[in-house]
Structures are given as C-alpha cells and as structure tokens.
Amino acid sequence: MPEILTKHKKLKGKRKHGFLGRNKTHSGRKVIARRRLKGRAKI
C-alpha cells in the first residue's frame, strides 16, 4: 500500500469550489450562470 501524502480538507475544498466560493469572483458567477442555463440539478 502506498502511503497517503495529502489529506483532503473538506472545508477548504468547499470554500474554493463551492457555491459561495464561485460567487466571489466575476468568472465564478459566469460559471454558475452557465450551469443554470444548462439545467444542472446541482449548481
């Protein structure tokens, strides 16, 4: 078994890639708008 080199931090991931994290930047808001247009169940 290879050793685990990184620990996945859920909160950091959510802040970076989550809804509020996306809403913080102009391009992030564009991503959300694009996903809404596509009809995504989860934005």
Wavefront OBJ file of the C-alpha trace (Angstrom):
o trace
v 0.000 0.000 0.000
v 1.375 3.425 -0.893
v 1.436 5.945 1.904
v -1.066 8.799 1.918
v 0.742 12.022 1.061
v -2.114 14.523 1.188
v -5.096 14.985 3.466
v -8.268 16.135 1.789
v -9.704 19.077 3.677
v -13.429 19.284 3.078
v -13.877 22.865 4.232
v -11.059 24.198 2.053
v -12.485 22.354 -0.925
v -15.936 23.786 -0.299
v -14.575 27.305 0.026
v -12.681 27.036 -3.219
v -15.104 25.076 -5.377
v -18.427 25.557 -3.596
v -21.309 27.867 -4.486
v -20.201 30.799 -2.311
v -16.617 30.460 -3.482
v -17.761 30.675 -7.085
v -19.968 33.678 -6.310
v -16.988 35.693 -5.071
v -15.413 36.229 -8.484
v -16.821 37.555 -11.753
v -15.774 34.469 -13.704
v -17.140 32.227 -10.960
v -20.541 33.866 -11.295
v -20.335 33.213 -15.039
v -19.728 29.522 -14.275
v -22.870 29.381 -12.125
v -24.909 31.183 -14.808
v -23.660 28.729 -17.458
v -24.603 25.754 -15.286
v -28.084 27.240 -14.701
v -28.587 27.645 -18.457
v -27.534 24.049 -18.993
v -30.184 22.975 -16.482
v -27.926 21.368 -13.894
v -29.689 19.816 -10.909
v -26.738 20.776 -8.684
v -25.128 24.131 -9.384
l 1 2 3 4 5 6 7 8 9 10 11 12 13 14 15 16 17 18 19 20 21 22 23 24 25 26 27 28 29 30 31 32 33 34 35 36 37 38 39 40 41 42 43
